Amino acid sequence: MPMSAGPSRFPEDFETHRIPTNGTTLPVRTGGRGPAALLLHGHGETGDMWAPLAAELAPRRRVIVPDLRGMGLSERPDVGYDKKTQGQDMAGLPDALGVERAALVTHDIGNMVGYALAAQHPDRIARSALLDVPLPGIGPWEAILRSPALWHSSFRRPDAGRLVAGRGRISLDRFWNEFSADPARFGEAARAHDAALYALPGAMHAGFEPFAAFGQDALDNQAFLARGKLRMPVLAIGGAASFGPTMAAVMRAAAEDVREVVIPEFGHWLMEGQPAATIAALRGFLGEAG
Protein backbone atom coordinates (compact mmCIF):
# COMPACT_ATOMS: atom_id res chain seq x y z
CA MET A 1 0.00 0.00 0.00
CA PRO A 2 1.57 3.34 -0.97
CA MET A 3 2.62 5.54 1.91
CA SER A 4 0.82 8.49 0.34
CA ALA A 5 -2.45 6.68 -0.45
CA GLY A 6 -5.64 8.22 0.87
CA PRO A 7 -7.53 11.47 0.69
CA SER A 8 -4.43 13.67 1.13
CA ARG A 9 -1.03 13.02 -0.40
CA PHE A 10 2.46 14.10 0.52
CA PRO A 11 4.22 16.29 -2.05
CA GLU A 12 5.64 14.29 -4.92
CA ASP A 13 9.24 15.09 -4.02
CA PHE A 14 8.92 13.57 -0.53
CA GLU A 15 10.92 10.37 -0.05
CA THR A 16 10.21 7.35 2.14
CA HIS A 17 12.95 5.67 4.16
CA ARG A 18 12.92 2.66 6.46
CA ILE A 19 15.10 3.67 9.39
CA PRO A 20 16.34 1.26 12.07
CA THR A 21 16.14 2.93 15.47
CA ASN A 22 16.23 1.74 19.08
CA GLY A 23 15.58 -1.93 18.25
CA THR A 24 12.80 -1.44 15.69
CA THR A 25 12.39 -0.10 12.15
CA LEU A 26 10.08 2.76 11.20
CA PRO A 27 8.95 4.11 7.84
CA VAL A 28 9.76 7.81 7.62
CA ARG A 29 8.67 10.33 4.99
CA THR A 30 10.98 13.28 4.46
CA GLY A 31 10.91 16.35 2.26
CA GLY A 32 11.24 20.11 2.16
CA ARG A 33 14.09 22.37 3.14
CA GLY A 34 15.05 24.52 6.09
CA PRO A 35 14.93 23.91 9.86
CA ALA A 36 13.54 20.46 10.65
CA ALA A 37 10.03 19.67 11.91
CA LEU A 38 9.20 16.20 13.28
CA LEU A 39 5.49 15.33 13.08
CA LEU A 40 4.11 12.52 15.30
CA HIS A 41 0.64 10.96 14.91
CA GLY A 42 -1.54 9.10 17.41
CA HIS A 43 -3.89 6.14 17.79
CA GLY A 44 -6.45 5.61 15.04
CA GLU A 45 -4.25 7.26 12.45
CA THR A 46 -0.74 7.04 10.96
CA GLY A 47 1.79 9.57 9.74
CA ASP A 48 -0.43 10.00 6.67
CA MET A 49 -2.61 12.37 8.74
CA TRP A 50 0.08 15.03 8.38
CA ALA A 51 0.13 15.21 4.56
CA PRO A 52 -1.70 18.59 4.35
CA LEU A 53 0.56 20.16 6.98
CA ALA A 54 3.67 18.68 5.35
CA ALA A 55 2.73 20.34 2.07
CA GLU A 56 2.33 23.70 3.82
CA LEU A 57 5.62 23.45 5.73
CA ALA A 58 7.87 21.98 3.04
CA PRO A 59 8.85 25.32 1.42
CA ARG A 60 10.27 26.52 4.75
CA ARG A 61 10.91 23.37 6.80
CA ARG A 62 12.55 19.99 6.35
CA VAL A 63 9.62 17.77 7.32
CA ILE A 64 10.12 14.36 8.98
CA VAL A 65 7.05 12.13 9.39
CA PRO A 66 7.37 8.62 10.89
CA ASP A 67 4.81 5.98 11.73
CA LEU A 68 5.10 5.22 15.44
CA ARG A 69 6.30 1.83 16.68
CA GLY A 70 3.69 -0.82 15.88
CA MET A 71 1.46 1.50 13.83
CA GLY A 72 1.01 2.07 10.12
CA LEU A 73 3.78 0.31 8.20
CA SER A 74 6.21 0.15 11.13
CA GLU A 75 7.54 -3.06 12.61
CA ARG A 76 5.39 -4.44 15.45
CA PRO A 77 7.69 -5.59 18.24
CA ASP A 78 6.17 -7.20 21.32
CA VAL A 79 7.60 -4.60 23.71
CA GLY A 80 8.64 -0.97 23.86
CA TYR A 81 5.29 0.85 23.82
CA ASP A 82 6.02 2.94 26.90
CA LYS A 83 6.61 6.50 25.78
CA LYS A 84 10.09 6.76 27.27
CA THR A 85 11.17 3.99 24.88
CA GLN A 86 9.23 5.48 21.98
CA GLY A 87 10.86 8.84 22.66
CA GLN A 88 14.19 7.11 22.11
CA ASP A 89 12.79 5.66 18.87
CA MET A 90 12.25 9.22 17.71
CA ALA A 91 15.68 10.39 18.88
CA GLY A 92 17.27 7.99 16.41
CA LEU A 93 15.52 9.48 13.38
CA PRO A 94 17.21 12.92 13.32
CA ASP A 95 20.53 11.17 13.90
CA ALA A 96 19.95 8.92 10.87
CA LEU A 97 18.92 11.90 8.75
CA GLY A 98 21.75 14.18 9.83
CA VAL A 99 19.47 16.57 11.73
CA GLU A 100 20.77 18.13 14.94
CA ARG A 101 17.64 19.97 16.14
CA ALA A 102 13.94 19.90 15.24
CA ALA A 103 10.60 21.43 16.08
CA LEU A 104 7.93 18.98 17.21
CA VAL A 105 4.29 18.81 16.11
CA THR A 106 2.36 16.01 17.80
CA HIS A 107 -1.16 14.67 18.22
CA ASP A 108 -2.80 12.17 20.60
CA ILE A 109 -0.33 9.39 21.58
CA GLY A 110 2.23 11.38 19.61
CA ASN A 111 1.99 14.07 22.31
CA MET A 112 3.13 11.56 24.90
CA VAL A 113 5.98 10.29 22.73
CA GLY A 114 7.01 13.84 21.89
CA TYR A 115 7.06 14.89 25.54
CA ALA A 116 9.27 11.91 26.41
CA LEU A 117 11.58 12.84 23.53
CA ALA A 118 11.77 16.49 24.62
CA ALA A 119 12.28 15.59 28.28
CA GLN A 120 15.13 13.21 27.47
CA HIS A 121 16.74 15.33 24.75
CA PRO A 122 15.77 18.97 25.42
CA ASP A 123 18.76 20.29 23.49
CA ARG A 124 17.47 18.56 20.33
CA ILE A 125 13.98 20.16 20.40
CA ALA A 126 13.62 23.80 19.35
CA ARG A 127 9.88 24.13 20.08
CA SER A 128 6.92 21.81 20.58
CA ALA A 129 3.27 22.00 19.51
CA LEU A 130 0.88 19.44 21.04
CA LEU A 131 -2.64 18.73 19.74
CA ASP A 132 -5.45 17.60 22.01
CA VAL A 133 -4.30 14.86 24.37
CA PRO A 134 -2.88 15.32 27.89
CA LEU A 135 0.18 13.64 29.38
CA PRO A 136 0.10 10.64 31.76
CA GLY A 137 0.92 11.59 35.33
CA ILE A 138 1.04 15.35 34.71
CA GLY A 139 -1.50 17.97 35.81
CA PRO A 140 -5.11 16.71 36.13
CA TRP A 141 -4.31 13.27 34.63
CA GLU A 142 -6.18 11.17 37.22
CA ALA A 143 -9.33 13.28 36.89
CA ILE A 144 -9.11 13.09 33.10
CA LEU A 145 -8.87 9.28 33.19
CA ARG A 146 -12.12 9.09 35.16
CA SER A 147 -14.10 10.46 32.20
CA PRO A 148 -16.48 7.76 30.87
CA ALA A 149 -15.44 8.70 27.33
CA LEU A 150 -11.93 7.38 28.02
CA TRP A 151 -12.84 3.77 28.85
CA HIS A 152 -10.63 2.69 25.94
CA SER A 153 -7.60 3.64 28.07
CA SER A 154 -8.22 0.40 30.00
CA PHE A 155 -9.16 -1.67 26.92
CA ARG A 156 -5.85 -3.41 26.57
CA ARG A 157 -4.02 -6.65 26.07
CA PRO A 158 -4.14 -9.58 25.77
CA ASP A 159 -7.81 -9.95 24.88
CA ALA A 160 -8.57 -6.55 23.37
CA GLY A 161 -7.09 -7.62 20.05
CA ARG A 162 -9.12 -10.84 20.06
CA LEU A 163 -12.33 -8.99 20.80
CA VAL A 164 -11.94 -6.72 17.79
CA ALA A 165 -10.44 -9.30 15.41
CA GLY A 166 -12.18 -8.79 12.08
CA ARG A 167 -14.07 -5.83 13.57
CA GLY A 168 -11.35 -3.22 13.67
CA ARG A 169 -13.39 -0.71 11.69
CA ILE A 170 -16.11 -0.80 14.38
CA SER A 171 -13.54 -0.02 17.09
CA LEU A 172 -12.01 2.78 15.04
CA ASP A 173 -15.37 4.28 14.07
CA ARG A 174 -16.29 4.49 17.74
CA PHE A 175 -13.06 6.38 18.39
CA TRP A 176 -13.44 8.68 15.39
CA ASN A 177 -17.15 9.38 15.99
CA GLU A 178 -17.20 10.02 19.73
CA PHE A 179 -14.23 12.36 19.65
CA SER A 180 -15.25 14.37 16.59
CA ALA A 181 -18.25 16.43 17.74
CA ASP A 182 -19.28 16.25 14.06
CA PRO A 183 -18.39 12.75 12.72
CA ALA A 184 -19.27 13.70 9.15
CA ARG A 185 -16.19 15.93 9.06
CA PHE A 186 -13.94 12.90 9.51
CA GLY A 187 -14.58 11.72 5.97
CA GLU A 188 -15.02 8.21 4.63
CA ALA A 189 -11.91 8.36 2.43
CA ALA A 190 -9.68 8.99 5.46
CA ARG A 191 -11.53 6.36 7.51
CA ALA A 192 -11.18 3.70 4.83
CA HIS A 193 -7.48 4.46 4.41
CA ASP A 194 -6.72 4.29 8.12
CA ALA A 195 -8.91 1.21 8.66
CA ALA A 196 -7.00 -0.64 5.92
CA LEU A 197 -3.70 0.07 7.67
CA TYR A 198 -5.08 -1.02 11.05
CA ALA A 199 -6.38 -4.23 9.43
CA LEU A 200 -2.82 -5.35 8.66
CA PRO A 201 -1.63 -8.35 10.74
CA GLY A 202 -1.04 -7.38 14.37
CA ALA A 203 -1.90 -3.72 13.82
CA MET A 204 -4.94 -3.46 16.10
CA HIS A 205 -3.13 -5.31 18.89
CA ALA A 206 -0.12 -3.00 18.55
CA GLY A 207 -2.45 -0.01 18.47
CA PHE A 208 -3.74 -0.88 21.95
CA GLU A 209 -0.26 -1.30 23.45
CA PRO A 210 0.42 2.42 24.07
CA PHE A 211 -2.65 2.53 26.34
CA ALA A 212 -1.41 -0.46 28.33
CA ALA A 213 1.75 1.51 29.11
CA PHE A 214 -0.01 4.52 30.68
CA GLY A 215 0.85 3.47 34.25
CA GLN A 216 4.55 3.27 33.46
CA ASP A 217 4.32 6.45 31.40
CA ALA A 218 2.90 8.33 34.40
CA LEU A 219 5.83 7.22 36.56
CA ASP A 220 8.36 8.11 33.87
CA ASN A 221 6.78 11.52 33.26
CA GLN A 222 6.81 12.36 36.94
CA ALA A 223 10.51 11.47 37.00
CA PHE A 224 11.12 13.68 33.95
CA LEU A 225 9.23 16.55 35.59
CA ALA A 226 11.23 16.18 38.80
CA ARG A 227 14.29 17.24 36.76
CA GLY A 228 12.53 20.45 35.72
CA LYS A 229 9.97 21.76 33.27
CA LEU A 230 10.54 21.96 29.54
CA ARG A 231 12.14 25.29 28.65
CA MET A 232 11.54 25.44 24.87
CA PRO A 233 8.43 27.30 23.61
CA VAL A 234 5.31 25.11 23.73
CA LEU A 235 2.01 25.54 21.88
CA ALA A 236 -0.92 23.68 23.46
CA ILE A 237 -3.82 23.25 21.01
CA GLY A 238 -7.16 21.83 22.13
CA GLY A 239 -10.34 21.15 20.24
CA ALA A 240 -13.21 23.12 21.77
CA ALA A 241 -15.39 19.98 21.91
CA SER A 242 -12.56 17.86 23.29
CA PHE A 243 -9.76 18.86 25.68
CA GLY A 244 -9.98 22.57 24.83
CA PRO A 245 -8.18 24.78 27.39
CA THR A 246 -7.25 21.71 29.46
CA MET A 247 -4.39 21.18 27.03
CA ALA A 248 -2.75 24.42 28.11
CA ALA A 249 -3.43 23.65 31.79
CA VAL A 250 -1.64 20.34 31.42
CA MET A 251 1.31 21.82 29.59
CA ARG A 252 1.73 24.67 32.08
CA ALA A 253 2.41 21.93 34.63
CA ALA A 254 5.12 20.52 32.34
CA ALA A 255 6.66 23.55 30.58
CA GLU A 256 7.72 27.11 31.36
CA ASP A 257 6.69 28.88 28.15
CA VAL A 258 3.20 27.80 27.05
CA ARG A 259 0.89 29.47 24.51
CA GLU A 260 -2.75 28.37 24.31
CA VAL A 261 -4.97 27.88 21.26
CA VAL A 262 -8.50 26.44 21.29
CA ILE A 263 -9.81 25.44 17.85
CA PRO A 264 -13.58 26.08 17.69
CA GLU A 265 -16.41 23.92 16.38
CA PHE A 266 -14.72 20.54 16.51
CA GLY A 267 -13.27 17.88 18.74
CA HIS A 268 -10.16 15.75 18.84
CA TRP A 269 -9.40 15.11 15.14
CA LEU A 270 -8.28 18.63 14.34
CA MET A 271 -6.42 17.89 11.11
CA GLU A 272 -9.58 16.30 9.69
CA GLY A 273 -12.30 18.55 11.10
CA GLN A 274 -10.58 21.95 11.24
CA PRO A 275 -7.49 21.69 9.05
CA ALA A 276 -7.31 25.34 7.99
CA ALA A 277 -7.48 26.74 11.53
CA THR A 278 -5.11 24.11 12.87
CA ILE A 279 -2.53 24.62 10.13
CA ALA A 280 -2.75 28.40 10.56
CA ALA A 281 -2.00 28.08 14.29
CA LEU A 282 0.89 25.73 13.62
CA ARG A 283 2.35 27.85 10.83
CA GLY A 284 2.32 30.91 13.08
CA PHE A 285 4.10 29.05 15.86
CA LEU A 286 6.60 27.30 13.61
CA GLY A 287 7.26 30.49 11.68
CA GLU A 288 9.03 31.90 14.72
CA ALA A 289 12.79 31.35 15.06
CA GLY A 290 13.92 27.78 15.72
N, C-alpha and C positions, 0 to 999 in steps of 0.2 A: 504494500500500500504506500503510495507516495507520501513523503513527509508533508507536502504542501496541499494534499487533497482536502476538499471541504469547501465551505462557503467563502472563506477568505484565504488568499494565498500569499506566501512570502514573495518578496521581489525576486525576479528571475535570476539575478546575479548572486543571490544567497547560496551558500554551499552547505552541505551536510557532512559532518564528520562523525565517526564513532570513536569516542575518546575513553580509554581506560583511566579510571580514577578511583582510588581508595577501595580497591577490591571489587569493583564492578565496571561495567561499560555503559556509557550513556550516548544516545544520539544528540548531536548539538548542531543547530543551524547558526551560521554566522554570515554577516554581511554588513555593509556600510563602512563608514570611515569617521575617525575622530575619537574622542574619549569613549571608553567602553561602557556599555550598559548590559547588565546581566538580568534577564527576565525569567522569573520562576512561577510556574503554574501551580494549581492545587488539585484536589480530588474532584473527580467528575469531568476533568478536562485533561489536556496535554499541552505541550508547548505551542501547539497550533493555535491556541486561543490568542496568542500575541501577534499574529500576522498583521492585523491592521496597525498596531502600534509600531511594529518593526518597520513597516513601510514609511511611517511618519518620521521615525528617528534616524533611519539609515543615512540621509544626507548629512547629518551632523554627529552621528554616533556610530561606533562599531558595536553592533548588536549581537549578543550571544544568547541563544535560546535553547536550553536543554529540556529533555524529558526527565523528570525526577526518577530516582531509583524505583524500579518495579512498575512504572507507569509508561503509557505510550509504547514506544518501541525500544525502551531500555531493557537491559537484563533484569531478571526477577530473582535475585538472591533470596535465601530464606531468612536472612538476618539483616540488620543495619537500618531499620526504619525509624529509629530514634533520630531526632533532628540534629543532635550533636554530631552523629555519624554522617547524616546527609549534608550537614554544613561542610564537613570535610570533603564529601563528594564534590561539592561546588568549588571548594578551594583549589581542587586539582585542575579545573577547566581553564581558568586564566593562565595558570602555569603552562599548560599544554599549548595554549594559543599565543603565548608570549605577551600576555597582558599583566601589567603590574598592579593596576588599580581600576576599579569599576564602580559605577553607580548600580544600585539594586532597584528593581521594580518587581514586586511580588504580590501574589494573591492566594488566599485560602491557606492550605498546607504550605505553600511556598513562602508565606509570611514567617512561619515557624522555622523553616529551613534557612531563610535569609537572616533571621535574627541570630540563629546559632552560628552562621557564617560570620556575621558582623561582630558578634561577641568574641569569637575566637581569633578573628583576623581583622581587627578594627583599622589597621593601617592600610588594608587592601580595599576598603569600601569608602568611596568618596561621599555618598549620600544614599539614602534609602527611602523608597516609597512603598507603603504597605496598603493593600486593598482588602478591607472588610473581613478579617478574621483576627481575633485576639491571640495572645500568646499563653501557652500553658504555664501556670504557676505565677503569673505576673498580673498585678492589679486585681480586678474583680473576677478572676478566673473561676473560682469555686461557685460564685453566684451565677455566672454565665452558664456553667455546665448544668445547673439545675433547671434550665429552661426545657420544657417538654419538647420543643422543636429540635433539640440536640440529642435525642435518644440514640442517633446513629453513632455518637461518640463511644458508646458501649457495645455497639454491634460489631463484634470482632471475632478473631479466630478462636478455635479452628472451624467452627460450624457455620460461620457467616457465609463463607464461600459456597458451602454445600447448599445452604438455603436458597441462594440466588442463582445456583447453577442453571443455565439456560434461561434465566429470567433477569439478566443483568439490566436490560433496558427498563424494566419496571422499577428496579432499585434506583437507577439513575434518574428516571423521570420524577420519582418522588423528590429527589434531591434538587433537581432543576426547578420543579414546579413550586415547592414550598418555600424556596428561598428567592423567588423571582419577584414577588408582588404582582407581576403581570406575566404569567408563563408564556403567553403568545409572543413575547419579545425575545424569548430564547428559541430561535427558529428551528424548524424541523431539519434543515440541512446540517446545522451544527450538531443537533442531537444525534442524527444518524451517523455522522462522522465520528463523534466521540464514542457512541455506543459500539461501533464496529471495532475501535481500538480496545475498548474494555472487554470485548468478547474474545480477544485473543487468549490463548491458553495461559492460565494463571493470573490474568490481569485483574479480575475482580478481587481475588484473594489478596494480591499484592496491594490493591487499592485500599483495602481495609487496614493493612498493617500500620500505616502512620497513626491511626486512631488508637490502636492497641498500645502504642508507645507513649501516650499522653502522660501517664504517671511518671515515667522516667524523664520525659521532657520537662515536666514541672520541676523536678529536682535539679536537673541540669541548668534550667533557666534561672532558678534561684541562686545557684552557685555562680553563674555568669554575672548576675546582677550584684552579688556580694562584692565583686571586683570593681564595680562602678557602672554607671549608666553609659550608654552609647553617647559619643560626643559629636558624631557627624550629623549634618542636618537630616531630619526625618519628616516625611510627609505622611500623615495618617488619613486615609480616605475611607469613608464609610458610606454604604448605601442607606438612604433615608429610611427605607423599609426593612433594613437589616440591622447592622451594628451601629450605623450612624455615628453620632459623636462619641460613642463608647470607644471607637478605635483610637481617638486622640487621648482619651482618658487612660487607656491601657498603655499607650506609647509614652505618655508623660511619666509613667512609673518606670519606664525602661530607658528613656533617652532624655538628654538635656535640652535639645533644640527641636521642638516638635511644632509643625504647622498642621492645621486641621482643615479638611475639606469634607463636606457632606454632599453627595450627589443626589439630587432630588428625584422623586417619581420612579424609583426602582429599588430593588433589593440587592442581593449578594452578587449576582452575575453582571458586574458593571461593564465589562467589555462587550457583552452581548446586548444588554438592555439600554445602556447609556454610553455608547462608545465615544461619541463626539465630546461630551462633557468630561468623560474620564481622560481621554487623550489630551484634551486641552489643559486639564489640571497637571497631568504628568509632563507635558511639554514645557509648561511654565516652570515647574520645579527643576526639571533636568536641564533647562536652558540656562540655569545659573552656573557659575563656575564649578568645575569638578565633575 
